[in-house]
Amino acid sequence: MTPSAGPDPVRAARKYRERAAGYDASARRTLELRHRTIDLLRLQAGDRVLDVACGTGLSFPRLREEVGERGVVVGVDVSADMVALAERRIAVSGWANVRACTAALESAALDGPYDALLFNYTHDVLQSPCALANILSHARPGARVALAGIKHPPAWLWPLRAWRIAKARPYVTTLRGLDVPWALILPSLEAFEMRSVMLGTNYLASARVRVSTPGEKA
């Protein structure tokens, strides 16, 4: 993996085939951060929310609780192995208004429009202009957006930068954009607010999908 190489959905699916069975256990350490990210969406009963790169559906219980029976939760992930576990979670819980599907976000047939978009540790997706264009085309103007993920700490903390890269490699197919992971989606957002966490190696952010397109006056 070279730092300049872009995301590779095929390789991502292969990576997560190996990690699917143990993914929930490995994600426990960031569960509190996941909940904080969902809180940033300020979901309401009846909302339609897209869980980008949903994995095993770990966010589904909170999302379903927030949108209620009248809302809709849709998860999309490139890994069929991860989605199989998400579908099992849905079936066990008996949720009629939650669904998950396997697809690359670049080409997924997303059933929008959505009131909210959740990007929880979706670095590869955030580095794909085609994926972002597809996702944003299915969001309502003004849709709420919450993001959490990995990033480089300040340059003077260079040992942490090396640690960040080593920890990221099993989960991503590109190291591009770690200084500013949200750079590609930012022109499509407004009211963007970001907070560094975990000594600057991770971040939380909230925003809204722009009501006016980039270059137009709001």
Order of alpha helices (4+ residues) and beta strands (2+ residues): alpha-alpha-alpha-beta-alpha-beta-alpha-beta-beta-alpha-alpha-beta-alpha-beta-beta
